[in-house]
């Protein structure tokens, strides 16, 4: 059985699946070109616009398209970013939708509260990491399909608050801000494994 996770640099989303024996493809342009296997996780360095899923039965798919030019938390900078930044981000989201529908497996597409709701449709679900055991907040939206099951919550107090905007400037700040919380990754696995 195969799991695909696109725009996935951290590989957090697939770790529970890989531990359970699934072959997991994590596609991200930041990975080295080609396929690099680490246990049951195959890091694929490719552009999502031209990459095609592997042959075989796909059990689950997740997508984390870049949100830099979509998230309403950065709305005050939209005008200065220009139309090309918006159109490129919408295009990446559209490629996620295309691949999700092509694979036919249960899927989720993740983004923070963003303009996707305006340009496409409202999300199916919203959550904070503290709803699944990680003690911080970061309002996150999911667009889902093909039988995706939203896991039951297991809330904890958000002792760390909204820590994402407190991260200091660094080269890997964007990657750190976009890492999938492990509590949510495990909960999605438990709710959607076959």
N, C-alpha and C positions, 0 to 999 in steps of 0.2 A: 504494500500500500504506500502511496505517495502523498506527501503534504507539500504544498507550494506556498511560499511567503515572499511577496514582492515588495521592493523598496525596504528591505529588511537587512540593515547593516549589523545590528546587534545579535541576531539569531535568537533572541529571547523567546519569541512566539513559538518557535518550533522545538525548543529544548524538551518539553514534556513528551512531545510526539516522538522525537528521536530516541529518548530513553525507553519508550515503549516499543521500539523496533521499527518505526516507520522510516522510510527514506525521505529525507526532507531537503528540498531545494530552496535556498535563500538567495533571491536575485536582488542584486544591488550594484549600481554602477561604481560604487566605491570599492567593491571586492576586486581582487586581481582578475584580469581578463581570463576567461575560460572557466573551467570547473575545477574546484579544489575541494577534495573530500576530507572531512574531519569526523571520523566515526560515521554516524548515520546522517550527518549534516553535510550537504554539498553546497558550498558557497559559489555562486555563479556571478562572475563579473560581466554584466551585459546591460545594454540599454533596453529598458522595458518596451520601448516602441517597436523593436524588431525581434525580441526574444519570444520563442514559442515554448509552451509547456512540454515536458517529457512525455513519451508514450507510456501508457499504463493507466491503471485505475487511480484517480486522484480522490483521496478521502476528504480533504479539507484544503481550503485556500484562504490566505489572509493578505491584505494589501495595506500599505502605509504610505500613500503618496505624499510627496513633500507638501508641507503646509505653510511654508514661509510667506508666500504671497496670497494665501487664502484665509488664514486665521484672523478672526475679528479682533484678537488681542493686539494685532499690529495695524489695525485700520487707520490709525493716524498717519501711517507712512504709505498708504496705498497710492495716493496721488503722485508722490515722488517716484514710486517704483515703475509706474507707467503700465500701458496696456499689454506690452509683450510679456511682462512678468506674470500678470494675471492670466493671459491666454496660455502661456506655457504650463502654468500650474493646473489650470482647468484641463488641458490636454493630457497631463499625467494622470489626473483623476479619471478621465474618460478611458484611458488605456487600461486602468485597473478594472473599470466596469466591463470593458470588452473582454478582457482575459477571464474575469470571474464568470461571465455568462458562457464563454467558450468552454471552460473546464467542466461545467455542469455539477460541481461539487458544492456542498455547503460552503458559504464564504462570508467574510466580513471585510469591509473597507473602513479603515479608521482615519479620522481627522479630528482636530479640535473643533470647537464651535467656529464655523467658517462661512464663507460666502457660497459654499456648495449648496446650502439650503435655498439660497436665492436663485442660483443658476440651474439647479437640477431638481432636487426634492429634499424634504426634511429628513433627518436621520430616523432610523427605526428605534434606536436606543441611545441613551446617554449614561455615562457612569464617571465616577472618580476612582482613582486607584485605591483609596481607603475603603471603598465598597467591597474590595476583594483582598484585603489584608495588608496592603502597603500603606503606611501611615502618612500619606500626603494627598493633597487635592490637585487635580488637573482635569477640568471638565473635558470629557472625550466623547465624541459621537461615533456611532457605528451605522453604516448602511449595510444591510445583510440580504442574503437570498439563498435559494435552493435548500431550504430546510435548516438553516443555521439555528442553533438553540442558544438563547441568551442564558448564561449560567446564573444560578441563584447567588445572591450576594452573601458575603460573610464579612460584614463591616467591622472596622476598627476605628478608633479615634484618630483624626488627622493631626497627630502630634507635631508633624513637621510642617504643617500648613501648606501653603502654595509655594513649594520650594523651587519650582522650575524657573521662575523669573529671578530668583536670587542667585542662580549659578553665575560665577564670575566669567568675564569674557575669556575665551580660549579657542584654540583651533577646533576642539571637539565639542564645543558647547551645543551646537545644533544636534549632533548625534546623541549627546547625553539627554537633551530635552526630549528627544523622540524615542528613547528606549521604551520598549514595552514592559510594563510592570509585571514581575514574575507571578504575583498572586493572580492577576487577571489571566495571564498565559496558561497557568495550571487549571484555572476554573473553566476556561474555554475548552481546553483539552478534555477535561472530565465530562463536560456537557455534550461534546460533539464527537468523541471517539466512537468508532464503529466496532 
